[in-house]
Amino acid sequence: MLLVIGNKNYSSWSLRPWLAMKALGLAFDEVRIPLYRAGSREEILRYSPAGRVPILRDGKTLVWDSLAILEYLAERHGQLWPADAAERAKARAVSAEMHSGFAALRQHMSMNTRKRYPGKGRTPEALADVARIEAIWSEARGPFLFGGFTAADAMYAPVVLRFRTYEVELRQKSYMDAMLALPAMREWIEAAEREPESIPDLDLYG
C-alpha cells in the first residue's frame, strides 16, 4: 500500500489515515508532498484526480479523502469501528461531525505542530467549537473515545495536536493524554518538528 500525504506539520487530513494505518499495524510506503509550493498540485495530481491529500493506493484501488480511506481500511484491513451497532453509529456520527464541522476552530486554530500559540485563536466561535469537542471527549469510554482505538480517534487526532499548540484549557485531559502517548502520535510529532518547510499563511500568529 502507498499513502500520499502533505506536510506533517500542517496537514491535519493526512494525519488521520496515517495514524489509523499505524494503529492497525499495516505496512505501507509513504510519499510526502510539501503543500502550497510551486508544483505541489501537479505532483498530487500524479496520484489522484481530486488533487488533494491524503490518497491511498492499495493495488489497483485508489481512495482519497480521509474519512473514505478510514472506511476502506475498516472494510479491508481491520476493525476500526466499535463492534456494537449503537456505538458504531455514534462513532460514525462524531466522525462525520468532525469531517464537516468546526469551521471556526479550523480557521482560528489551524494545525501547526511545531508552534506554540498560547491564548491565540480564542474567538467566541472557536471557543464554541472547543466546548462541543470537549463534550464529545467527556463521554469517552476510556482510554479512547469508544474504549479501544477506532476511526473516531483518528478523526480527532489533529484536534489533539491543535489543542497542544494553542494550549487550550480543558476540564479533563485524560483523552488528550492517551492520544499523545500513542507511539505513532509521537512519531508524527517528531517528524513534523524535523520538517524544513514553512508555510507563512499557515503560521497564523508568527
Z-matrix of the N, CA and C atoms (Angstrom, degrees):
N
C 1 1.462
C 2 1.525 1 110.17
N 3 1.321 2 114.38 1 151.08
C 4 1.459 3 121.62 2 179.50
C 5 1.520 4 108.33 3 -128.54
N 6 1.336 5 116.67 4 129.11
C 7 1.459 6 121.76 5 176.69
C 8 1.520 7 108.46 6 -116.65
N 9 1.327 8 115.86 7 123.15
C 10 1.460 9 122.29 8 178.45
C 11 1.524 10 107.63 9 -100.34
N 12 1.323 11 116.11 10 125.34
C 13 1.463 12 121.27 11 -176.43
C 14 1.519 13 110.25 12 -130.96
N 15 1.332 14 115.37 13 170.48
C 16 1.454 15 121.69 14 173.88
C 17 1.516 16 110.69 15 -98.80
N 18 1.330 17 115.83 16 -160.24
C 19 1.464 18 120.97 17 179.14
C 20 1.525 19 110.23 18 -59.93
N 21 1.314 20 116.72 19 132.62
C 22 1.462 21 119.41 20 178.31
C 23 1.527 22 111.56 21 -70.10
N 24 1.309 23 117.09 22 -24.24
C 25 1.459 24 119.01 23 178.31
C 26 1.521 25 112.29 24 -69.97
N 27 1.326 26 116.91 25 -33.77
C 28 1.459 27 120.51 26 -170.45
C 29 1.533 28 114.96 27 -115.29
N 30 1.314 29 118.89 28 -27.68
C 31 1.466 30 121.02 29 -166.08
C 32 1.526 31 112.21 30 -87.29
N 33 1.324 32 115.00 31 92.89
C 34 1.467 33 120.45 32 179.06
C 35 1.524 34 111.22 33 -64.36
N 36 1.323 35 116.79 34 -37.73
C 37 1.468 36 120.43 35 -178.68
C 38 1.527 37 110.81 36 -63.72
N 39 1.325 38 116.87 37 -35.27
C 40 1.464 39 120.40 38 -178.61
C 41 1.519 40 112.33 39 -69.84
N 42 1.325 41 116.50 40 -34.39
C 43 1.462 42 120.28 41 -177.73
C 44 1.524 43 112.01 42 -60.09
N 45 1.314 44 117.10 43 -37.50
C 46 1.470 45 120.51 44 -170.67
C 47 1.528 46 113.44 45 -59.26
N 48 1.335 47 119.73 46 -58.58
C 49 1.470 48 117.78 47 179.62
C 50 1.521 49 112.77 48 -69.04
N 51 1.327 50 117.29 49 -32.93
C 52 1.465 51 120.73 50 178.64
C 53 1.528 52 109.96 51 -58.52
N 54 1.333 53 116.34 52 -46.89
C 55 1.462 54 120.80 53 -179.14
C 56 1.525 55 110.89 54 -65.98
N 57 1.324 56 117.01 55 -41.10
C 58 1.465 57 120.25 56 179.38
C 59 1.518 58 111.24 57 -63.16
N 60 1.318 59 117.02 58 -41.16
C 61 1.463 60 120.01 59 179.83
C 62 1.522 61 110.98 60 -66.19
N 63 1.318 62 116.69 61 -37.23
C 64 1.458 63 120.02 62 175.04
C 65 1.529 64 110.53 63 -64.92
N 66 1.336 65 116.79 64 -41.93
C 67 1.460 66 120.79 65 -179.52
C 68 1.525 67 111.44 66 -63.63
N 69 1.330 68 116.32 67 -33.85
C 70 1.461 69 121.05 68 178.96
C 71 1.527 70 112.55 69 -80.06
N 72 1.321 71 116.53 70 -7.92
C 73 1.461 72 120.19 71 -179.04
C 74 1.514 73 113.46 72 72.22
N 75 1.326 74 117.09 73 27.50
C 76 1.459 75 121.24 74 -177.61
C 77 1.525 76 110.79 75 -82.65
N 78 1.311 77 115.42 76 141.54
C 79 1.463 78 120.79 77 172.67
C 80 1.525 79 108.18 78 -85.88
N 81 1.320 80 116.64 79 130.18
C 82 1.459 81 119.40 80 178.84
C 83 1.522 82 109.89 81 -154.03
N 84 1.323 83 114.59 82 152.91
C 85 1.454 84 121.00 83 172.71
C 86 1.522 85 108.50 84 -90.44
N 87 1.307 86 115.33 85 149.87
C 88 1.463 87 121.33 86 -175.87
C 89 1.525 88 109.69 87 -123.21
N 90 1.317 89 115.82 88 130.39
C 91 1.460 90 121.82 89 172.10
C 92 1.520 91 107.21 90 -116.01
N 93 1.316 92 116.50 91 119.94
C 94 1.464 93 121.25 92 179.90
C 95 1.524 94 108.86 93 -105.15
N 96 1.323 95 115.81 94 122.58
C 97 1.461 96 121.39 95 179.44
C 98 1.526 97 108.24 96 -113.72
N 99 1.323 98 118.59 97 109.75
C 100 1.470 99 119.92 98 177.12
C 101 1.530 100 110.66 99 -58.64
N 102 1.315 101 116.06 100 134.01
C 103 1.457 102 121.83 101 -172.64
C 104 1.523 103 112.18 102 -91.64
N 105 1.330 104 114.70 103 161.35
C 106 1.463 105 123.62 104 172.48
C 107 1.525 106 112.99 105 57.66
N 108 1.315 107 115.51 106 42.45
C 109 1.455 108 119.96 107 171.46
C 110 1.521 109 107.67 108 -135.67
N 111 1.313 110 116.72 109 166.62
C 112 1.458 111 120.82 110 -177.94
C 113 1.523 112 110.23 111 -56.40
N 114 1.319 113 115.78 112 126.02
C 115 1.454 114 121.12 113 177.17
C 116 1.514 115 115.17 114 90.52
N 117 1.345 116 118.40 115 -6.74
C 118 1.466 117 120.14 116 -177.62
C 119 1.523 118 111.75 117 -60.33
N 120 1.323 119 116.47 118 -49.68
C 121 1.463 120 119.11 119 -176.60
C 122 1.525 121 111.05 120 -63.86
N 123 1.317 122 116.60 121 -40.94
C 124 1.464 123 119.84 122 179.67
C 125 1.531 124 110.75 123 -62.65
N 126 1.323 125 115.91 124 -38.03
C 127 1.463 126 119.34 125 178.89
C 128 1.525 127 110.85 126 -67.29
N 129 1.333 128 116.86 127 -40.71
C 130 1.464 129 120.25 128 178.17
C 131 1.525 130 110.59 129 -64.73
N 132 1.327 131 116.94 130 -38.97
C 133 1.464 132 120.92 131 -179.34
C 134 1.524 133 112.44 132 -63.77
N 135 1.306 134 117.76 133 -18.48
C 136 1.468 135 120.22 134 174.52
C 137 1.525 136 110.87 135 -65.23
N 138 1.329 137 116.01 136 -23.81
C 139 1.462 138 120.48 137 -176.40
C 140 1.524 139 113.13 138 -104.67
N 141 1.330 140 117.86 139 -28.81
C 142 1.466 141 120.49 140 -176.75
C 143 1.521 142 110.52 141 -152.62
N 144 1.343 143 117.05 142 138.58
C 145 1.466 144 119.65 143 177.58
C 146 1.521 145 112.93 144 -69.53
N 147 1.334 146 117.64 145 -14.99
C 148 1.462 147 120.23 146 178.88
C 149 1.524 148 111.89 147 -71.64
N 150 1.323 149 116.81 148 -25.21
C 151 1.458 150 120.61 149 176.44
C 152 1.509 151 115.07 150 73.35
N 153 1.335 152 116.70 151 21.63
C 154 1.461 153 120.42 152 179.64
C 155 1.523 154 109.80 153 -136.41
N 156 1.323 155 115.32 154 152.56
C 157 1.462 156 120.81 155 172.87
C 158 1.529 157 108.22 156 -98.20
N 159 1.343 158 116.76 157 155.69
C 160 1.459 159 129.72 158 3.86
C 161 1.526 160 111.83 159 -84.91
N 162 1.325 161 114.23 160 163.35
C 163 1.460 162 122.44 161 178.14
C 164 1.523 163 107.40 162 -138.14
N 165 1.317 164 116.52 163 133.12
C 166 1.460 165 121.35 164 176.19
C 167 1.517 166 109.21 165 -114.34
N 168 1.323 167 115.53 166 129.79
C 169 1.461 168 121.07 167 172.56
C 170 1.523 169 107.66 168 -117.04
N 171 1.322 170 115.56 169 120.01
C 172 1.465 171 122.09 170 179.30
C 173 1.522 172 107.06 171 -125.18
N 174 1.326 173 116.46 172 96.09
C 175 1.455 174 119.95 173 -173.19
C 176 1.515 175 109.55 174 63.78
N 177 1.328 176 116.63 175 -122.57
C 178 1.462 177 120.99 176 179.10
C 179 1.526 178 112.81 177 -90.56
N 180 1.325 179 116.24 178 -1.16
C 181 1.463 180 120.50 179 -178.03
C 182 1.517 181 110.70 180 -90.90
N 183 1.329 182 115.77 181 130.17
C 184 1.459 183 122.21 182 178.81
C 185 1.525 184 108.36 183 -119.09
N 186 1.330 185 116.22 184 126.46
C 187 1.465 186 121.06 185 -179.47
C 188 1.523 187 108.23 186 -130.89
N 189 1.318 188 116.89 187 132.49
C 190 1.459 189 120.62 188 174.71
C 191 1.523 190 108.60 189 -126.09
N 192 1.314 191 116.04 190 165.85
C 193 1.464 192 125.63 191 -173.54
C 194 1.529 193 109.09 192 82.53
N 195 1.335 194 115.03 193 129.72
C 196 1.462 195 120.10 194 -172.51
C 197 1.526 196 113.02 195 -60.24
N 198 1.335 197 117.72 196 -43.75
C 199 1.461 198 119.32 197 -177.75
C 200 1.525 199 111.07 198 -70.03
N 201 1.325 200 117.24 199 -37.52
C 202 1.466 201 120.21 200 176.75
C 203 1.527 202 110.71 201 -63.27
N 204 1.326 203 116.71 202 -38.85
C 205 1.466 204 120.05 203 177.92
C 206 1.526 205 110.27 204 -64.72
N 207 1.330 206 117.24 205 -41.70
C 208 1.465 207 120.04 206 178.46
C 209 1.525 208 111.22 207 -61.81
N 210 1.315 209 117.10 208 -41.21
C 211 1.466 210 120.00 209 177.78
C 212 1.532 211 110.67 210 -63.65
N 213 1.314 212 116.37 211 -41.32
C 214 1.466 213 119.94 212 178.53
C 215 1.526 214 110.76 213 -62.86
N 216 1.323 215 116.28 214 -45.06
C 217 1.465 216 120.06 215 179.30
C 218 1.526 217 111.16 216 -61.37
N 219 1.328 218 116.39 217 -39.73
C 220 1.460 219 120.05 218 179.58
C 221 1.526 220 111.16 219 -63.60
N 222 1.318 221 116.57 220 -38.77
C 223 1.463 222 120.65 221 -179.24
C 224 1.526 223 112.46 222 -72.15
N 225 1.317 224 116.17 223 -38.52
C 226 1.460 225 119.68 224 -169.35
C 227 1.520 226 114.95 225 -99.93
N 228 1.326 227 117.27 226 -31.29
C 229 1.458 228 118.37 227 -165.38
C 230 1.519 229 115.29 228 -127.65
N 231 1.311 230 118.85 229 0.35
C 232 1.454 231 117.30 230 178.27
C 233 1.508 232 112.33 231 157.40
N 234 1.309 233 115.33 232 167.22
C 235 1.455 234 121.81 233 -177.37
C 236 1.523 235 109.69 234 -81.80
N 237 1.311 236 116.46 235 109.48
C 238 1.463 237 121.16 236 178.43
C 239 1.523 238 112.63 237 -111.82
N 240 1.328 239 116.20 238 1.91
C 241 1.460 240 120.29 239 176.81
C 242 1.527 241 108.71 240 -122.01
N 243 1.327 242 118.55 241 154.85
C 244 1.466 243 120.33 242 178.02
C 245 1.529 244 111.59 243 -57.57
N 246 1.320 245 116.43 244 148.93
C 247 1.465 246 121.04 245 -179.32
C 248 1.524 247 111.67 246 -71.15
N 249 1.327 248 117.14 247 -35.45
C 250 1.459 249 121.49 248 -179.30
C 251 1.528 250 110.33 249 -72.07
N 252 1.331 251 117.04 250 134.60
C 253 1.466 252 121.14 251 -174.45
C 254 1.524 253 112.35 252 -62.37
N 255 1.335 254 117.04 253 -43.01
C 256 1.465 255 119.78 254 -179.50
C 257 1.526 256 111.23 255 -66.48
N 258 1.325 257 115.81 256 -41.82
C 259 1.458 258 119.96 257 177.84
C 260 1.530 259 110.71 258 -66.16
N 261 1.316 260 115.64 259 -38.02
C 262 1.468 261 120.13 260 178.83
C 263 1.526 262 110.56 261 -63.59
N 264 1.324 263 116.49 262 -41.43
C 265 1.464 264 120.06 263 178.01
C 266 1.524 265 110.92 264 -62.91
N 267 1.330 266 116.42 265 -42.02
C 268 1.465 267 119.58 266 179.37
C 269 1.527 268 110.82 267 -66.63
N 270 1.328 269 116.75 268 -40.47
C 271 1.467 270 120.18 269 178.81
C 272 1.521 271 110.71 270 -61.66
N 273 1.319 272 116.22 271 -40.57
C 274 1.467 273 119.30 272 177.91
C 275 1.529 274 110.83 273 -67.80
N 276 1.329 275 116.86 274 -36.75
C 277 1.462 276 120.27 275 -179.72
C 278 1.527 277 111.56 276 -65.00
N 279 1.340 278 117.33 277 -46.98
C 280 1.466 279 118.41 278 -179.36
C 281 1.528 280 110.90 279 -70.13
N 282 1.330 281 117.06 280 -28.60
C 283 1.467 282 119.99 281 176.08
C 284 1.524 283 110.72 282 -68.52
N 285 1.333 284 116.39 283 -43.47
C 286 1.461 285 120.27 284 178.06
C 287 1.524 286 110.80 285 -65.36
N 288 1.333 287 116.54 286 -36.82
C 289 1.464 288 120.40 287 177.23
C 290 1.529 289 110.33 288 -60.81
N 291 1.317 290 116.79 289 -42.67
C 292 1.460 291 120.24 290 176.93
C 293 1.522 292 111.03 291 -66.54
N 294 1.315 293 116.45 292 -39.77
C 295 1.460 294 121.33 293 -176.50
C 296 1.520 295 111.90 294 -62.88
N 297 1.334 296 116.47 295 -37.10
C 298 1.466 297 119.60 296 -172.49
C 299 1.524 298 114.20 297 -111.34
N 300 1.322 299 117.41 298 -8.37
C 301 1.457 300 119.64 299 -172.62
C 302 1.513 301 114.74 300 -116.11
N 303 1.340 302 114.52 301 -162.45
C 304 1.464 303 123.37 302 176.02
C 305 1.532 304 112.38 303 59.16
N 306 1.331 305 115.26 304 44.02
C 307 1.470 306 120.45 305 -176.77
C 308 1.522 307 112.08 306 -63.54
N 309 1.326 308 117.47 307 -38.61
C 310 1.466 309 119.71 308 -178.54
C 311 1.521 310 111.28 309 -66.45
N 312 1.321 311 116.79 310 -39.69
C 313 1.460 312 119.98 311 177.12
C 314 1.522 313 110.35 312 -61.91
N 315 1.328 314 116.55 313 -43.96
C 316 1.466 315 120.25 314 179.14
C 317 1.530 316 111.09 315 -61.47
N 318 1.325 317 116.23 316 -39.72
C 319 1.460 318 120.18 317 -176.60
C 320 1.523 319 112.67 318 -72.84
N 321 1.314 320 116.73 319 -44.49
C 322 1.465 321 120.35 320 -171.12
C 323 1.527 322 113.97 321 -99.15
N 324 1.339 323 117.04 322 -15.58
C 325 1.462 324 121.10 323 177.91
C 326 1.523 325 108.78 324 -133.60
N 327 1.321 326 115.51 325 60.53
C 328 1.463 327 119.63 326 -177.91
C 329 1.527 328 110.15 327 -66.23
N 330 1.328 329 115.38 328 157.29
C 331 1.464 330 119.37 329 -177.67
C 332 1.525 331 110.18 330 -69.98
N 333 1.312 332 115.19 331 129.59
C 334 1.460 333 121.83 332 178.70
C 335 1.528 334 106.15 333 -156.16
N 336 1.320 335 115.10 334 87.35
C 337 1.460 336 121.14 335 -168.12
C 338 1.524 337 112.67 336 -63.23
N 339 1.324 338 117.44 337 -33.55
C 340 1.475 339 120.62 338 -175.81
C 341 1.519 340 113.41 339 -74.80
N 342 1.320 341 116.90 340 -29.92
C 343 1.460 342 120.76 341 -170.10
C 344 1.525 343 112.46 342 -86.54
N 345 1.336 344 114.99 343 165.26
C 346 1.455 345 122.89 344 168.85
C 347 1.526 346 107.39 345 -129.85
N 348 1.345 347 115.28 346 122.27
C 349 1.455 348 121.55 347 -178.62
C 350 1.529 349 110.03 348 -127.14
N 351 1.321 350 118.81 349 63.10
C 352 1.470 351 119.32 350 -178.41
C 353 1.529 352 111.38 351 -60.88
N 354 1.315 353 115.41 352 131.44
C 355 1.458 354 120.85 353 177.11
C 356 1.509 355 115.36 354 82.57
N 357 1.330 356 118.40 355 -7.01
C 358 1.458 357 121.10 356 -177.10
C 359 1.535 358 111.09 357 -87.17
N 360 1.326 359 114.59 358 157.77
C 361 1.455 360 121.38 359 173.03
C 362 1.506 361 116.08 360 74.94
N 363 1.318 362 117.36 361 10.13
C 364 1.463 363 119.87 362 -172.34
C 365 1.528 364 111.57 363 -89.03
N 366 1.321 365 116.10 364 62.00
C 367 1.460 366 119.81 365 172.67
C 368 1.526 367 108.55 366 -73.91
N 369 1.326 368 117.84 367 160.39
C 370 1.471 369 118.70 368 177.21
C 371 1.524 370 112.74 369 -55.98
N 372 1.325 371 116.71 370 -38.62
C 373 1.461 372 120.26 371 -179.17
C 374 1.530 373 111.25 372 -68.62
N 375 1.331 374 116.56 373 -41.75
C 376 1.469 375 119.58 374 178.19
C 377 1.522 376 110.84 375 -65.35
N 378 1.321 377 116.79 376 -39.34
C 379 1.465 378 119.72 377 178.86
C 380 1.525 379 111.48 378 -67.00
N 381 1.334 380 117.04 379 -31.96
C 382 1.467 381 119.75 380 174.73
C 383 1.523 382 110.10 381 -65.06
N 384 1.336 383 116.84 382 -39.24
C 385 1.465 384 120.34 383 175.59
C 386 1.528 385 110.65 384 -63.59
N 387 1.323 386 116.60 385 -42.87
C 388 1.467 387 120.59 386 178.34
C 389 1.527 388 110.14 387 -58.93
N 390 1.323 389 116.48 388 -43.97
C 391 1.465 390 120.20 389 -178.94
C 392 1.525 391 111.31 390 -62.80
N 393 1.321 392 116.80 391 -40.39
C 394 1.468 393 119.54 392 179.11
C 395 1.530 394 110.80 393 -66.10
N 396 1.326 395 116.63 394 -42.21
C 397 1.464 396 119.98 395 178.64
C 398 1.522 397 110.53 396 -64.16
N 399 1.322 398 116.27 397 -42.23
C 400 1.467 399 118.93 398 179.18
C 401 1.526 400 110.72 399 -62.84
N 402 1.330 401 117.38 400 -34.94
C 403 1.464 402 120.27 401 177.27
C 404 1.530 403 110.83 402 -64.39
N 405 1.330 404 116.32 403 -40.82
C 406 1.472 405 120.27 404 176.95
C 407 1.521 406 110.07 405 -63.10
N 408 1.321 407 116.12 406 -46.55
C 409 1.464 408 120.37 407 -178.58
C 410 1.521 409 111.94 408 -65.39
N 411 1.332 410 117.35 409 -30.16
C 412 1.469 411 120.37 410 -177.74
C 413 1.523 412 111.73 411 -65.69
N 414 1.331 413 117.11 412 -18.54
C 415 1.460 414 121.27 413 179.38
C 416 1.524 415 112.23 414 -95.44
N 417 1.333 416 117.06 415 10.62
C 418 1.464 417 120.96 416 -178.83
C 419 1.518 418 110.72 417 -57.30
N 420 1.332 419 115.07 418 137.91
C 421 1.461 420 120.73 419 179.70
C 422 1.524 421 110.97 420 -77.32
N 423 1.313 422 117.00 421 -16.25
C 424 1.444 423 124.61 422 175.84
C 425 1.514 424 114.36 423 80.68
N 426 1.339 425 116.96 424 135.12
C 427 1.465 426 125.71 425 -3.12
C 428 1.527 427 113.52 426 -77.16
N 429 1.361 428 116.09 427 -15.44
C 430 1.457 429 119.97 428 179.68
C 431 1.527 430 109.46 429 -107.55
N 432 1.312 431 117.20 430 -177.02
C 433 1.463 432 120.06 431 -170.33
C 434 1.521 433 112.88 432 -59.57
N 435 1.333 434 116.67 433 -36.88
C 436 1.462 435 120.47 434 -178.17
C 437 1.526 436 111.14 435 -124.30
N 438 1.303 437 115.37 436 35.60
C 439 1.460 438 121.89 437 -179.91
C 440 1.510 439 110.44 438 94.10
N 441 1.335 440 116.37 439 -90.28
C 442 1.455 441 120.54 440 174.00
C 443 1.519 442 111.19 441 -82.04
N 444 1.320 443 115.75 442 169.06
C 445 1.461 444 120.81 443 -178.87
C 446 1.528 445 110.14 444 -65.23
N 447 1.339 446 116.40 445 132.33
C 448 1.461 447 122.40 446 177.91
C 449 1.526 448 109.95 447 -133.20
N 450 1.327 449 114.82 448 177.76
C 451 1.462 450 120.43 449 176.45
C 452 1.525 451 111.60 450 -59.40
N 453 1.328 452 117.06 451 -30.36
C 454 1.465 453 119.69 452 178.13
C 455 1.522 454 111.18 453 -61.08
N 456 1.323 455 116.91 454 -38.56
C 457 1.466 456 120.07 455 177.57
C 458 1.526 457 110.95 456 -66.79
N 459 1.324 458 116.30 457 -38.15
C 460 1.463 459 119.36 458 175.93
C 461 1.524 460 110.50 459 -61.22
N 462 1.326 461 117.03 460 -38.86
C 463 1.460 462 120.30 461 -179.94
C 464 1.525 463 112.13 462 -66.60
N 465 1.334 464 117.37 463 -34.41
C 466 1.464 465 120.15 464 -177.55
C 467 1.529 466 113.23 465 -92.67
N 468 1.327 467 117.45 466 -3.24
C 469 1.468 468 120.19 467 -179.38
C 470 1.531 469 112.91 468 -56.90
N 471 1.348 470 119.95 469 -43.07
C 472 1.462 471 118.24 470 178.91
C 473 1.527 472 113.37 471 -62.68
N 474 1.330 473 116.92 472 -30.14
C 475 1.463 474 119.59 473 177.86
C 476 1.526 475 110.21 474 -67.34
N 477 1.319 476 116.14 475 -37.01
C 478 1.468 477 119.70 476 175.45
C 479 1.526 478 109.83 477 -56.68
N 480 1.328 479 116.56 478 -44.40
C 481 1.464 480 119.68 479 179.70
C 482 1.522 481 111.66 480 -69.99
N 483 1.323 482 117.34 481 -35.32
C 484 1.466 483 119.56 482 175.10
C 485 1.527 484 110.64 483 -61.77
N 486 1.325 485 116.89 484 -47.87
C 487 1.461 486 119.90 485 -179.10
C 488 1.527 487 110.71 486 -62.56
N 489 1.319 488 116.77 487 -32.65
C 490 1.466 489 120.90 488 176.06
C 491 1.527 490 110.30 489 -66.15
N 492 1.320 491 117.04 490 -44.88
C 493 1.465 492 121.51 491 -179.23
C 494 1.519 493 111.93 492 -63.95
N 495 1.332 494 116.03 493 -44.70
C 496 1.466 495 120.49 494 -174.40
C 497 1.527 496 112.43 495 -92.62
N 498 1.332 497 115.74 496 2.07
C 499 1.466 498 122.31 497 177.74
C 500 1.529 499 111.04 498 50.33
N 501 1.322 500 113.88 499 51.58
C 502 1.464 501 121.10 500 -178.49
C 503 1.529 502 109.59 501 -69.61
N 504 1.312 503 115.74 502 132.63
C 505 1.460 504 121.01 503 -179.89
C 506 1.532 505 109.17 504 -79.67
N 507 1.318 506 115.99 505 123.16
C 508 1.456 507 121.80 506 179.36
C 509 1.520 508 109.90 507 -120.04
N 510 1.326 509 115.59 508 146.77
C 511 1.469 510 119.10 509 177.37
C 512 1.523 511 110.91 510 -70.46
N 513 1.331 512 116.39 511 -33.32
C 514 1.459 513 121.50 512 -177.75
C 515 1.526 514 108.38 513 -135.54
N 516 1.329 515 117.24 514 121.97
C 517 1.463 516 121.37 515 -174.94
C 518 1.523 517 113.36 516 -109.34
N 519 1.331 518 118.00 517 8.45
C 520 1.465 519 119.24 518 -174.22
C 521 1.526 520 111.92 519 -63.47
N 522 1.340 521 117.20 520 -38.95
C 523 1.467 522 118.97 521 179.31
C 524 1.522 523 110.58 522 -66.26
N 525 1.306 524 116.39 523 -46.05
C 526 1.456 525 120.35 524 179.37
C 527 1.528 526 111.01 525 -61.11
N 528 1.313 527 117.01 526 -41.10
C 529 1.464 528 120.79 527 178.73
C 530 1.527 529 111.13 528 -63.70
N 531 1.335 530 116.89 529 -40.15
C 532 1.464 531 120.48 530 179.25
C 533 1.524 532 110.98 531 -64.24
N 534 1.321 533 116.59 532 -40.57
C 535 1.463 534 120.05 533 179.16
C 536 1.529 535 111.07 534 -66.57
N 537 1.320 536 116.93 535 -44.19
C 538 1.464 537 120.47 536 -178.49
C 539 1.529 538 111.80 537 -68.32
N 540 1.323 539 116.93 538 -20.84
C 541 1.463 540 120.55 539 179.28
C 542 1.525 541 112.78 540 -81.12
N 543 1.326 542 117.78 541 -12.00
C 544 1.463 543 119.97 542 178.89
C 545 1.530 544 110.02 543 -62.04
N 546 1.329 545 118.18 544 130.86
C 547 1.470 546 119.49 545 178.22
C 548 1.527 547 113.11 546 -54.60
N 549 1.327 548 117.03 547 -37.53
C 550 1.466 549 119.64 548 -179.56
C 551 1.523 550 111.27 549 -67.18
N 552 1.327 551 117.70 550 -36.37
C 553 1.468 552 119.73 551 176.60
C 554 1.522 553 110.28 552 -65.43
N 555 1.316 554 116.47 553 -41.36
C 556 1.467 555 119.10 554 178.28
C 557 1.529 556 110.35 555 -63.98
N 558 1.328 557 116.40 556 -38.26
C 559 1.468 558 120.65 557 178.04
C 560 1.527 559 110.64 558 -62.77
N 561 1.335 560 116.92 559 -44.03
C 562 1.469 561 121.04 560 179.23
C 563 1.528 562 110.57 561 -62.28
N 564 1.331 563 116.75 562 -46.96
C 565 1.463 564 121.15 563 -178.75
C 566 1.526 565 110.80 564 -60.15
N 567 1.321 566 116.70 565 -45.21
C 568 1.464 567 120.17 566 -179.30
C 569 1.524 568 111.03 567 -63.05
N 570 1.333 569 117.00 568 -39.74
C 571 1.464 570 120.38 569 178.11
C 572 1.527 571 110.74 570 -67.16
N 573 1.331 572 116.91 571 -40.47
C 574 1.467 573 120.76 572 178.76
C 575 1.523 574 110.89 573 -61.26
N 576 1.311 575 116.35 574 -39.87
C 577 1.465 576 119.99 575 -177.98
C 578 1.526 577 112.16 576 -70.48
N 579 1.335 578 116.87 577 -20.71
C 580 1.468 579 120.34 578 178.70
C 581 1.530 580 112.94 579 -89.47
N 582 1.317 581 117.70 580 -12.38
C 583 1.464 582 119.55 581 -176.21
C 584 1.527 583 111.04 582 -63.78
N 585 1.332 584 117.11 583 137.55
C 586 1.464 585 119.28 584 -177.99
C 587 1.525 586 114.08 585 -83.69
N 588 1.346 587 117.48 586 -19.57
C 589 1.460 588 119.29 587 -172.54
C 590 1.529 589 111.69 588 -76.43
N 591 1.321 590 114.11 589 146.61
C 592 1.458 591 121.33 590 172.10
C 593 1.522 592 107.84 591 -130.78
N 594 1.328 593 116.37 592 135.09
C 595 1.464 594 121.77 593 179.40
C 596 1.526 595 107.02 594 -115.46
N 597 1.337 596 117.96 595 99.82
C 598 1.469 597 120.41 596 -173.46
C 599 1.523 598 114.19 597 -53.60
N 600 1.331 599 117.60 598 -37.86
C 601 1.463 600 119.93 599 -178.75
C 602 1.525 601 112.28 600 -65.77
N 603 1.331 602 117.28 601 -20.32
C 604 1.460 603 121.07 602 179.75
C 605 1.525 604 112.45 603 -101.18
N 606 1.328 605 116.74 604 -7.64
C 607 1.466 606 120.50 605 171.79
C 608 1.526 607 106.44 606 -89.15
N 609 1.325 608 115.70 607 76.65
C 610 1.463 609 121.65 608 -164.34
C 611 1.518 610 114.10 609 -59.44
N 612 1.311 611 116.84 610 -33.84
C 613 1.463 612 119.68 611 -171.38
C 614 1.528 613 111.70 612 -123.31
N 615 1.334 614 115.23 613 32.50
C 616 1.459 615 120.40 614 176.24
C 617 1.508 616 113.77 615 95.76
